[in-house]
Amino acid sequence: YSKKHVDPNWRMPKIIESVCEYFEKCKDDMFSRDRHVDMVHPRQVLHYLLYNYTRMTKEQIGDYFNIDHSTIVHSTNKITFQRRKYSNIDEELNIIESLILS
């Protein structure tokens, strides 16, 4: 995938909508402080995709979610690692990316 394939005018809302659709979560869930695994992973995926599909810095993403940028650093590093190591995570991200681009 490439950042250039996504129109910047709808990129961020479309990414949030696609992640919520895939994980069957509402937008408010993405902004919650809930630390249960069923919420942490979708949020980490969202942080990863926002960083990779937008021109937002990790600091800007952190500000948007009202969290420290180090959380975004952790999210993006973790999902990058998992995507390389686990085929199911790569498949999951491919499906979400196709939702974003649809």
N, C-alpha and C positions, 0 to 999 in steps of 0.2 A: 504494500500500500504506500501511498505517498500523500503528503500534506496538500499537494497541489490539486488533488482530485476533489477536494471539498471546498465548496463556495464559502468564503469567510462570512457572508451575511447571515447564514443559518447554521454555521458549523457548531457553535457551542450548544444552543438549544437542541439541535438534532442529536448531538452526542449524548446529552443528558437523557433525552427522550428514548434513544436507542438502548442505552444501558438499563434504564428503568423498565423498558419493555422486555428485554431479555431476562432480567432477574426478577420480573414481576414485583417491582418496588415502585413506590410513588416518589416524586421529586423530593418531598420533605424528608424521606428516609435518607436520601443522599447527603442531606445537610445535618442529620442528627448526630449526636455524640455516642450513639449506641455502639458498643464494642463487641457485640455478639458476632460470631464468625459469619452468620448469614447476612450481616450488614457490612462487615469490614471488607470482605472480598469485593462485593459490588462497588463500594466506594473506591477501593484501590484501583480497580479496573477503570473507573471513571476518571480518576486522577491521571492514570497512565494515558488514556485516550485523549484527554484534554491537552496534556503536554505534547503528545505526538501529533495531534491533528490541528492544533491551533498554534499561534505564535505567542501564546501566553508563557511567561516565565513561571518557574515553580513558585516564586514569591507571589506573583499575581494570582495563581490558582489558589494558593494558601489564603490570600486575602479574600478571594471570592467565597471560600468556604469558612472563613473566619477561623483558620487554624494556622499553626506555624508551618513555614515552608519545609521544615525538616520532615514533616509528615508526608508531604508530597514527594520529597526525595526518597523516603523509605518506600512509598507506594510504587513509584515508577521503577525503582531498582528491583523491588520484589517481583512485580509483574514481568519485567524484562527477563529476570532470571527464570521465573516459572514458565514463561512462554518458550524459552529455549530448551528447558529441561523436560517439560511435561506436554505431550502431544494434546492432551485434553484441554489444557489452557490455551494452547495455540488455536485449536479448533473453536473454542468458545470465543476467542477474540476475533477470529475470522468471521464468525457468524455475526457478531456485533458490528464489525466493520462493514459487512455487507448491508446491515440495517442502516448504518450511517450513510452509506453511499446510495441507498435506494430512494 
